[in-house]
Amino acid sequence: MFTTAEALEQSNATPTDWSKFDGTLMPARAGEPGGLPPGMGPGWDDKLHVRFFMRPRIDPAASTIENRPIYKDVPHIEIMIPGDKNNIVTAEVWEQHIKRFPEHWKQFQAGIKDQVIGTPLRAAPFLTEAQCEELAYFKIRTIEQLADLQDGNMGFMGARELQQAAKKYIEKTRGADALMTRLDAIEARAAAAEAALAEANAKLAEATAKVPFNPKRG
Protein backbone atom coordinates (compact mmCIF):
# COMPACT_ATOMS: atom_id res chain seq x y z
CA MET A 1 0.00 0.00 0.00
CA PHE A 2 1.18 3.50 -0.85
CA THR A 3 1.32 6.19 1.83
CA THR A 4 -0.51 9.44 1.08
CA ALA A 5 2.81 11.13 0.20
CA GLU A 6 3.85 8.27 -2.09
CA ALA A 7 0.49 8.24 -3.85
CA LEU A 8 0.68 12.00 -4.41
CA GLU A 9 4.20 11.68 -5.73
CA GLN A 10 3.11 8.87 -8.09
CA SER A 11 0.20 10.90 -9.46
CA ASN A 12 2.48 13.87 -10.18
CA ALA A 13 5.22 11.77 -11.80
CA THR A 14 6.13 12.54 -15.39
CA PRO A 15 4.75 9.84 -17.75
CA THR A 16 7.40 7.54 -19.18
CA ASP A 17 8.44 8.34 -22.75
CA TRP A 18 8.34 4.79 -24.08
CA SER A 19 9.64 5.80 -27.52
CA LYS A 20 12.96 6.82 -25.91
CA PHE A 21 12.94 3.64 -23.86
CA ASP A 22 12.74 1.67 -27.11
CA GLY A 23 15.85 3.42 -28.38
CA THR A 24 17.86 2.35 -25.33
CA LEU A 25 17.09 -1.33 -25.86
CA MET A 26 16.95 -1.75 -29.64
CA PRO A 27 19.66 -1.06 -32.26
CA ALA A 28 19.40 2.29 -34.00
CA ARG A 29 17.13 2.23 -37.03
CA ALA A 30 18.10 3.81 -40.35
CA GLY A 31 16.45 4.29 -43.69
CA GLU A 32 14.67 7.62 -43.42
CA PRO A 33 13.54 9.09 -46.76
CA GLY A 34 16.50 10.38 -48.72
CA GLY A 35 18.95 8.68 -46.37
CA LEU A 36 20.01 5.81 -48.63
CA PRO A 37 23.74 5.63 -49.43
CA PRO A 38 24.82 5.75 -53.10
CA GLY A 39 24.03 2.54 -54.92
CA MET A 40 21.00 1.66 -52.79
CA GLY A 41 18.38 3.84 -54.44
CA PRO A 42 15.85 2.78 -57.09
CA GLY A 43 17.53 1.47 -60.22
CA TRP A 44 19.97 -0.72 -58.28
CA ASP A 45 17.40 -3.22 -57.05
CA ASP A 46 18.79 -6.31 -58.78
CA LYS A 47 22.26 -5.65 -57.32
CA LEU A 48 21.18 -5.36 -53.68
CA HIS A 49 20.82 -7.75 -50.78
CA VAL A 50 17.27 -7.31 -49.52
CA ARG A 51 15.67 -9.07 -46.57
CA PHE A 52 12.32 -8.62 -44.86
CA PHE A 53 12.15 -9.84 -41.26
CA MET A 54 10.23 -9.39 -38.02
CA ARG A 55 11.65 -7.34 -35.16
CA PRO A 56 10.09 -6.20 -31.87
CA ARG A 57 9.11 -2.56 -31.44
CA ILE A 58 7.93 -0.84 -28.30
CA ASP A 59 4.17 -0.31 -28.08
CA PRO A 60 3.82 3.07 -26.27
CA ALA A 61 0.07 2.78 -25.69
CA ALA A 62 0.22 -0.73 -24.21
CA SER A 63 3.34 0.17 -22.22
CA THR A 64 1.60 3.18 -20.70
CA ILE A 65 -1.38 1.08 -19.65
CA GLU A 66 0.77 -1.67 -18.11
CA ASN A 67 3.46 0.73 -16.85
CA ARG A 68 6.13 -1.59 -18.20
CA PRO A 69 7.74 -2.05 -21.61
CA ILE A 70 5.42 -3.96 -23.97
CA TYR A 71 6.72 -4.94 -27.39
CA LYS A 72 5.08 -6.18 -30.55
CA ASP A 73 6.67 -7.69 -33.65
CA VAL A 74 6.54 -5.54 -36.78
CA PRO A 75 7.98 -6.15 -40.28
CA HIS A 76 11.37 -4.59 -41.02
CA ILE A 77 13.55 -4.45 -44.11
CA GLU A 78 17.32 -4.74 -44.44
CA ILE A 79 19.07 -3.33 -47.53
CA MET A 80 22.77 -3.50 -48.29
CA ILE A 81 25.19 -3.62 -51.18
CA PRO A 82 26.63 -7.15 -51.30
CA GLY A 83 30.16 -7.16 -49.93
CA ASP A 84 29.77 -3.81 -48.14
CA LYS A 85 29.33 -4.55 -44.43
CA ASN A 86 29.65 -0.86 -43.48
CA ASN A 87 26.45 0.38 -45.14
CA ILE A 88 23.43 -1.57 -43.94
CA VAL A 89 20.07 0.20 -43.92
CA THR A 90 17.37 -1.16 -41.60
CA ALA A 91 13.90 0.34 -41.35
CA GLU A 92 10.32 -0.51 -40.55
CA VAL A 93 8.51 -1.63 -43.68
CA TRP A 94 6.63 1.04 -45.60
CA GLU A 95 4.32 0.57 -48.57
CA GLN A 96 7.06 1.84 -50.88
CA HIS A 97 9.33 -1.02 -49.76
CA ILE A 98 6.68 -3.59 -50.66
CA LYS A 99 6.10 -1.98 -54.06
CA ARG A 100 9.83 -1.77 -54.76
CA PHE A 101 10.66 -5.34 -53.71
CA PRO A 102 7.44 -7.32 -54.34
CA GLU A 103 9.13 -10.70 -54.90
CA HIS A 104 11.12 -10.46 -51.67
CA TRP A 105 7.92 -9.51 -49.84
CA LYS A 106 6.07 -12.51 -51.30
CA GLN A 107 8.82 -14.84 -50.14
CA PHE A 108 8.80 -13.23 -46.69
CA GLN A 109 5.03 -13.73 -46.41
CA ALA A 110 5.52 -17.35 -47.46
CA GLY A 111 7.80 -17.84 -44.46
CA ILE A 112 11.13 -17.81 -46.32
CA LYS A 113 13.72 -16.19 -44.08
CA ASP A 114 16.38 -15.55 -46.73
CA GLN A 115 14.62 -14.06 -49.72
CA VAL A 116 16.73 -14.72 -52.83
CA ILE A 117 15.92 -13.27 -56.25
CA GLY A 118 18.27 -14.61 -58.91
CA THR A 119 20.36 -17.73 -59.45
CA PRO A 120 21.45 -19.19 -56.08
CA LEU A 121 25.20 -19.50 -55.57
CA ARG A 122 24.88 -23.24 -55.07
CA ALA A 123 23.85 -23.54 -58.72
CA ALA A 124 27.30 -22.26 -59.77
CA PRO A 125 29.58 -25.12 -60.87
CA PHE A 126 32.68 -23.03 -60.08
CA LEU A 127 31.90 -22.57 -56.35
CA THR A 128 32.48 -24.94 -53.47
CA GLU A 129 30.16 -25.25 -50.48
CA ALA A 130 32.71 -23.42 -48.33
CA GLN A 131 32.89 -20.54 -50.81
CA CYS A 132 29.10 -20.26 -50.84
CA GLU A 133 29.11 -19.99 -47.06
CA GLU A 134 31.86 -17.36 -47.12
CA LEU A 135 30.03 -15.29 -49.72
CA ALA A 136 26.80 -15.54 -47.72
CA TYR A 137 28.61 -13.83 -44.84
CA PHE A 138 29.01 -10.81 -47.12
CA LYS A 139 25.33 -11.09 -48.10
CA ILE A 140 26.24 -12.31 -51.58
CA ARG A 141 23.62 -14.97 -52.26
CA THR A 142 23.18 -15.06 -56.05
CA ILE A 143 25.47 -15.45 -59.04
CA GLU A 144 24.17 -12.13 -60.34
CA GLN A 145 25.19 -10.33 -57.15
CA LEU A 146 28.64 -11.88 -57.35
CA ALA A 147 29.04 -10.80 -60.98
CA ASP A 148 27.97 -7.23 -60.13
CA LEU A 149 30.32 -6.93 -57.15
CA GLN A 150 31.82 -3.43 -56.99
CA ASP A 151 35.60 -2.88 -56.82
CA GLY A 152 35.37 -1.37 -53.35
CA ASN A 153 33.55 -4.42 -51.97
CA MET A 154 36.10 -7.10 -52.84
CA GLY A 155 37.71 -7.34 -49.44
CA PHE A 156 37.96 -11.12 -49.36
CA MET A 157 40.40 -13.58 -50.88
CA GLY A 158 39.83 -14.47 -54.53
CA ALA A 159 37.01 -11.95 -54.96
CA ARG A 160 38.15 -10.75 -58.40
CA GLU A 161 38.52 -14.30 -59.76
CA LEU A 162 35.11 -15.32 -58.44
CA GLN A 163 33.50 -12.21 -59.91
CA GLN A 164 34.99 -12.93 -63.34
CA ALA A 165 33.88 -16.56 -63.13
CA ALA A 166 30.35 -15.40 -62.32
CA LYS A 167 30.35 -13.02 -65.29
CA LYS A 168 31.51 -15.78 -67.64
CA TYR A 169 28.85 -18.13 -66.28
CA ILE A 170 26.10 -15.57 -66.90
CA GLU A 171 27.36 -14.81 -70.42
CA LYS A 172 27.45 -18.52 -71.21
CA THR A 173 23.96 -19.22 -69.90
CA ARG A 174 22.55 -16.13 -71.61
CA GLY A 175 24.01 -17.42 -74.88
CA ALA A 176 22.38 -20.79 -74.26
CA ASP A 177 19.09 -19.10 -73.46
CA ALA A 178 19.25 -17.14 -76.69
CA LEU A 179 19.95 -20.33 -78.67
CA MET A 180 17.04 -22.12 -76.98
CA THR A 181 14.78 -19.17 -77.78
CA ARG A 182 15.69 -19.38 -81.46
CA LEU A 183 15.17 -23.16 -81.49
CA ASP A 184 11.79 -22.75 -79.81
CA ALA A 185 10.77 -20.20 -82.45
CA ILE A 186 11.84 -22.54 -85.26
CA GLU A 187 9.93 -25.43 -83.71
CA ALA A 188 6.86 -23.23 -83.29
CA ARG A 189 6.96 -22.20 -86.96
CA ALA A 190 7.41 -25.82 -88.04
CA ALA A 191 4.49 -26.90 -85.88
CA ALA A 192 2.31 -24.12 -87.31
CA ALA A 193 3.26 -25.09 -90.88
CA GLU A 194 2.49 -28.76 -90.14
CA ALA A 195 -0.87 -27.84 -88.66
CA ALA A 196 -1.71 -25.66 -91.68
CA LEU A 197 -0.77 -28.51 -94.06
CA ALA A 198 -2.89 -30.98 -92.10
CA GLU A 199 -5.83 -28.58 -92.21
CA ALA A 200 -5.41 -28.11 -95.98
CA ASN A 201 -5.27 -31.89 -96.55
CA ALA A 202 -8.40 -32.35 -94.44
CA LYS A 203 -10.29 -29.74 -96.46
CA LEU A 204 -9.13 -31.32 -99.71
CA ALA A 205 -10.25 -34.76 -98.54
CA GLU A 206 -13.61 -33.32 -97.48
CA ALA A 207 -14.08 -31.60 -100.85
CA THR A 208 -13.08 -34.76 -102.74
CA ALA A 209 -15.57 -36.84 -100.78
CA LYS A 210 -18.42 -34.55 -101.86
CA VAL A 211 -17.68 -34.96 -105.61
CA PRO A 212 -20.13 -37.57 -107.13
CA PHE A 213 -18.49 -40.71 -108.47
CA ASN A 214 -18.38 -40.78 -112.33
CA PRO A 215 -17.47 -44.22 -113.80
CA LYS A 216 -16.54 -42.66 -117.14
CA ARG A 217 -13.81 -40.68 -115.37
CA GLY A 218 -12.55 -43.78 -113.73
ZAROFI-503977 format. One record per residue: x, y, z of N, C-alpha, C, O in turn. Coordinates in steps of 0.05 Angstrom, whole numbers, plus 5000, padded with zeros to 4 digits. Atoms other than C-alpha are relative to their C-alpha. Layout:
<lumlums>
XYZXYZXYZXYZ/...
</lumlums>
This chain:
<lumlums>
501749765000500050005000501850255000503850265014/498549755001502450704983499150175023496850175032/500849794980502651245037498850234984499050234959/501249775013499051895022502150154984501650244961/497949855014505652235004500949854975501449974954/499150165023507751654958497950014978498650024954/502149995020501051654923499950274986499650284961/499949745012501452404912502350034981502150144959/497649985017508452344885499649844974500549924953/500550175024506251774838498250144981498650134957/502049875017500452184811501250244986500450314964/498749775013505052774796502449934984503750104972/497750095014510452354764499750054970497550034959/500049955029512352514692499649734986501049544992/500550255014509551974645502549914986504150074976/497750115014514851514616499850044970497749984958/499949975029516951674545501049734989503449684987/499350275009516750964518501549994974502949804969/498549995025519351164450503050025005504649904990/497249984993525951364482501049755013503349675009/499350254987525950734523500649794979502549634982/499550195022525550334458502850044988504249854982/497449955012531750684432502349915018504549865008/497950094983535750474493500449704999502649605006/499850295000534249734483500549894972501849684969/499850115027533949654407502250144984502850384990/498049875017539349794355498850234985496450244979/501049765014538850464320498949924973500049754959/501250055026534350454259500750214980500950454987/499349825021536250764193497949984978496049834980/501750035023532950864126497950214998495850174985/501949795003529351524132500150094970502050054957/500149915028527151824065502450174993503150365007/497749845009533052084026502649925013504750045008/497650074984537951744073501549764989503449675002/498750235011540051164027502850074989503050274975/497349955012547551134011500049964970498149834959/499950045029549651153938500149704993501449545006/500150275008548150513902497749845012497449605006/502250144988542050333944497350114991495249994998/502549885009536850773911498749844978499849644968/501450135022531750563858501849994976503350184970/498350045023535150293796502249815005503549714986/497950184993539949863834498949745012500449585024/501450214985534849363859501249724996501549575015/499050275006537648743824502849955010503849735008/497350034990544548873854500250005030502449995041/500049964971542448933926499349745015497949565004/501050204982541648453984497750125015497950335027/502549904987534548544010498849775017498749545008/501250204982531348194069497950135016498350335030/502249924981524648284103500149815024500749575021/499950174976524348034175498350145021497650375019/501549894977520548124240501950095022503849965028/498449914977523348534297498250145020496350285012/501849884980520248764363500350305001502550414998/500049714997518249494371498350065024496349945030/501449924976515949834434497150104992496850234972/502849915004508349944438499550205022498850135045/500449804979507650614475497449995014497250025038/502750004988500150564486499849775020498949815043/500250244982500449854516502050035023501349955046/498049974978506750034556499050205021499550165045/501149804982503250644586497949875018497849925042/502250134985497250224607501249815021500349805044/498950204982501549674638502350115018503149985037/497849874986506950154663502549825000504049805020/497650165005512349684636500349984970498450014955/499550015029515549594568498649764987499049534994/501550205015510849214521500950024970500750244959/499150005028513449014452498149844982496749674991/501450165020510248764389501849984976503350154969/498450055024513348464327498950154976496550144971/500849865025513148894264502049944978504349894984/498250065023516048774194502150224997501550464998/497849825006522749084180501349924973500949694964/498550065024527149114118502950065004503650265017/497149965000534649054111501050024971500449854955/499049965027538149334049503050055003503950215019/497249955001545549304034501249934973500049774958/498550075025550449283976501749755007503349765025/498450244994553348573974503050065002504150184984/497249964996560348574001500750245017502950275027/499649754985559549244037498749975027496350025030/501150044974558749094111499750265016498750265039/500049744986559349834130497550164995496950355010/502449855007552950084097497649804999497049694979/502350174998546949694121497650175010497750285032/502449844993540150044122497849825010497149624997/502250154988534749774168497850195007498350405019/502349824995527850074173497549835003497349614993/502750125000520649904189499050004971499550194956/501050035028517049674126497950214994496050245010/502049815010513350214088498849884975499949684964/501350105024508650114029501950024976501849854958/498249975023514150373982502049775000503049704978/498150235000518749804005498749754987499949614971/501450235011513449283987499750034970499949844955/500349965029512249603919502749984985502849894962/497350005013519749653905501149714999502549644980/498950274999521348933926497849805003497749665024/502350174997514948543913500649705002499349555017/499350284999518347863902501149925027500549715038/498950054973522247913967497849995020497849825039/502349984981515848104003498349744999497549645019/501650245003512147503974501449765014500249605027/498650224987517647033997500050035031499749835045/500149964971517647354066497349915011497249785032/502650084991510147254072499649704999498049595013/500250295002511046534051501749865021501849615022/498550124978515646434111502949954993504349825009/497250045007522346444074501750215013501350455008/498449814985527446764118502150154983502450394985/498049885018532846894065498750024973498649834958/501449965025529247194006502250044978503750244978/497949995022533547063943498650034974496849874966/501049955027531847353875502449984981504250154982/497850045018536547083822500849715000499349545009/499050285001540746453811501649955025503750085029/498650064975542946163878502949924995503549804975/497250065003550446103889500549704997502349624983/499550295000549845353899499449884972500049644968/500450105027547745293826502550054983502649964960/497649935015554645553805501949765001502749685022/498150225000559244983783502850075008504449895014/497249924994565445393798500350075030502550165038/499849934972563845493873499849745017498349565011/500250224980565045013931497950085021497150315023/501949954979560344953990501250205020499850385030/498749814982565445324033500050284989499650475004/500049745012565845893984497250125001496950365005/502849904998558245953983499450115028498250315031/500449914972558246004059501550265005500550445019/498549754996563746534058498750244986498650454998/501349795014560146944006497450085014496650325014/502549944985553646894046500550195023498850355030/499349834978557247234103500050294991499350485006/500049735011558047844058497450074986497250264971/502649965011550747784038500049984969498350104956/499950065029552547543968498749724998499949525005/501650245000547247013955499349904972498449674969/500650085027546446993879502450044982504250194988/497949975020550946913819500050284988502150394982/500249735011548347573793501350215019502750395010/498849824981550447933857503049985000504450185002/497150055001557347623853501250134975503350254976/499049885025558147843780500050305001501750434988/500349714999555948553797501650125024501350365029/498549914977560648613857501850254993503250244973/498649765005563649313860502949985010503649825028/497150024993571249423864500550055029502349935041/499649934972570749733933499049795020499549815044/501250204982567149123961501249724996499949525000/498650255005572248583943502149955022504449885016/498150034978575448534011500349725010500849685034/499650274991575947784013501749854979501749944955/498150145017580847283982498749894975496649754977/501050115026579747113909497550134990496250024972/502549875008574047613901500050064970498050004956/499949935028576347853832499649754982498149764963/500350245016577047143805497249895000496149804980/502750104998570246943831498150174985496250084972/501749825015567047563802500249944970498149934956/499650065029570047413733498749744992497549714971/501250265006567846693737496950024999495649894983/502949965000560746923754499150144974497050074962/500749865025560747403694500049814976498349814959/499850205022563046843647497749815001496749734980/502250194998557746373674497450134990495950004975/502449865009552246893662500050044970498049994957/499849965029554747043592499549744985498149734965/500450265012554946303576497149915000496049824980/502850084997547946163602498250184984496250084973/501649835016545146773568500249924971498249934956/499750095028548046523502498449754996497149724974/501550255002544845843515497050074999495549944984/502849924999538246183531499150114973497050054963/500649885026538546573466499749794979497949804962/500150225019539945933427497449855003496149784983/502450144995534145583460497550154991495650044981/502249835010529646173444499649974970497449954960/500150035029531446123371498949734992497349714973/501050275006530345373370497049975006495649844990/502850014993523645453404498350144978496250044971/501549855021521545963351499949834974497849834961/499950175024523745493295498049775003496549714984/501850224995519944913326497150104999495349954989/502749905001513745353334499150054972496850004965/500749955028513945563261499549744985497749714969/500350265013514844843239497449875008496049754992/502550114991509044623282497650144987495650014980/502249845012504645183254499749924970497549894960/500150085029506544983182498849724998497249674980/501050275001505044253197497050005005495549854992/502849984994498344433227498450124976496250024970/501349885024496644873166499849794978497749784964/500050205021498544303119497949795006496449704988/502050214992494243803158497250114996495449964987/502749885004488344283156499450014970497149964962/500449995029489244383080499349724989497549704973/500550275009489543623069497249915008495849774993/502750084991483243533111497850134983495850004977/502049865017479444053071499949884972497849854960/500050125026481743743006498649735000497149664981/501350264998479543053029497050035003495549884991/502849944997472843343050498750084974496549994967/501149915026471843682983499949774980498049754965/500050235018473843052945497849805006496649694988/502150194993468942632984497250104991495449934987/502549895008463243092963499549984970497350024960/500350015029464643012888498749734992499749525000/501450255008459742492857501949824984503549924968/498450195014463041862831499149984971496749954966/500750025029463241842753501749784988504149814985/498550235010465141162724501550064975503749954970/498749935025466941472657502750135005504550124989/497549874993472441862693501849815015504149895022/498450204987474941242725499650035030500849885045/
</lumlums>
